[in-house]
Amino acid sequence: MNLPEPPPGWPTIQPYAPTAQPVVGAVELYTDRPAVVYVPGPGGQMVPVLREHLPAQAPLASPARDLAPRPVIDPIAQRLVGAGALAAGAGWGAAQVVSAVAGAGTGLLVLALLFLAARLGGGRSVTTVTHNTVYSSTSWWGRSNINQ
């Protein structure tokens, strides 16, 4: 994997090369050194970067999350489900009432028609009863005599 060359003035890392420690030399004070900050680089390792090379405003840390325990089922969802069940029950009850009223209306219509038919029945009827007596006698050889 080839990485791009760092800009001039940036510190470089040689991960497998031994670092040379000056045994003898001039004393370097801590305040004379430029500030170095470690930032995540390609491949996941931390890379040292001079502080003056960083953007003017560093990314802010994300705010702390609220880790309080939350209810298992959302209360708003519970209210919506309850309202839906109430509406379904109310609709079913209203359908039962309307059905009963329609049935009662049909029954009242039938009773009214029967009452009108009884009132407009055409008056009195005359019944005539007639009694007929029939005498039948048979003789030899299939001969029949019928008298009224």
C-alpha positions in Angstrom: 0.0 0.0 0.0 1.5 3.3 -1.1 0.7 6.3 1.1 1.0 9.9 -0.2 4.0 11.9 0.9 3.3 14.1 3.9 3.5 17.9 3.4 6.8 19.6 4.2 7.2 20.3 7.9 5.0 17.4 9.0 6.5 14.8 11.3 6.9 11.4 9.7 6.8 7.9 11.2 9.1 5.1 10.3 7.3 2.2 12.2 10.1 -0.4 11.7 13.1 1.9 11.8 14.9 2.4 15.1 14.6 5.9 16.5 17.9 7.6 17.0 18.3 9.1 20.5 20.8 12.0 20.7 23.2 11.1 23.4 25.1 14.4 23.3 23.8 17.7 22.1 22.1 21.0 22.8 19.3 21.1 25.3 15.9 21.6 23.8 13.3 23.1 26.0 9.7 21.8 26.0 8.3 25.3 25.2 10.5 25.6 22.2 9.0 22.6 20.4 5.9 22.9 18.3 2.8 21.2 19.7 2.1 17.8 18.2 -1.4 16.3 18.2 -2.2 12.6 17.3 -5.1 12.1 14.9 -6.4 8.9 13.3 -4.7 8.2 10.0 -5.3 5.7 7.2 -5.3 2.1 8.4 -6.5 3.0 11.9 -3.1 4.0 13.4 -2.7 7.3 15.1 -0.6 9.8 13.2 1.3 12.8 14.8 0.3 16.2 13.3 1.6 19.7 14.2 -1.1 21.6 15.9 -0.8 24.6 13.5 -1.6 22.3 10.6 -5.0 21.3 12.0 -8.1 23.1 10.8 -9.1 26.2 12.7 -11.9 24.6 14.5 -11.5 21.0 15.7 -14.6 18.8 15.6 -16.6 19.0 18.8 -17.3 16.0 20.9 -20.8 14.7 20.5 -23.0 15.5 23.5 -23.6 12.9 26.1 -26.5 10.6 25.4 -29.4 10.1 27.8 -28.9 6.5 29.0 -32.0 6.5 31.2 -34.1 3.3 30.8 -36.9 3.7 28.3 -40.2 1.9 28.2 -40.3 -1.2 26.0 -43.4 0.0 24.0 -43.7 3.6 23.0 -46.5 5.3 25.0 -47.6 7.3 21.9 -47.9 4.0 20.0 -49.9 2.5 22.9 -52.3 5.5 22.8 -52.7 5.1 19.0 -53.5 1.4 19.3 -56.0 2.1 22.1 -57.7 4.8 20.0 -57.9 2.4 17.1 -59.4 -0.4 19.3 -61.9 2.1 20.7 -62.9 3.3 17.2 -63.3 -0.3 16.0 -65.5 -1.1 19.0 -67.6 2.0 18.6 -68.1 1.3 14.9 -69.2 -2.3 15.6 -71.6 -1.1 18.3 -73.1 1.5 16.0 -73.5 -1.1 13.3 -75.4 -3.3 15.8 -77.7 -0.4 16.7 -78.4 0.5 13.0 -79.1 -3.1 12.2 -81.6 -3.4 15.1 -83.3 -0.2 14.0 -83.5 -1.4 10.4 -85.0 -4.8 11.6 -87.5 -3.0 13.8 -88.5 -0.7 10.9 -89.1 -3.7 8.7 -91.2 -5.5 11.3 -93.3 -2.3 11.9 -93.8 -2.1 8.1 -95.1 -5.7 7.9 -97.4 -5.1 10.8 -98.8 -2.0 9.3 -99.4 -3.7 5.9 -101.2 -6.6 7.7 -103.4 -4.2 9.6 -104.3 -2.3 6.4 -105.1 -5.6 4.6 -107.4 -6.6 7.5 -109.2 -3.2 7.4 -109.6 -3.1 3.6 -110.5 -6.8 3.4 -113.8 -6.2 1.4 -116.4 -6.5 4.1 -118.2 -9.7 5.2 -117.8 -13.0 3.4 -120.7 -15.5 2.9 -120.0 -19.2 3.4 -122.2 -21.7 1.7 -122.0 -25.3 2.8 -123.5 -28.0 0.4 -123.7 -31.6 1.4 -123.9 -34.2 -1.4 -124.6 -37.8 -0.8 -123.5 -40.3 -3.4 -124.7 -43.9 -3.5 -122.7 -46.4 -5.6 -123.4 -50.0 -6.2 -121.7 -52.6 -8.4 -123.1 -55.8 -9.8 -121.8 -58.8 -11.8 -119.7 -58.3 -14.9 -118.4 -54.8 -14.0 -121.7 -53.0 -14.0 -121.9 -49.9 -11.7 -125.0 -47.9 -10.5 -124.4 -44.4 -9.1 -127.3 -42.4 -7.6 -127.2 -39.0 -6.1 
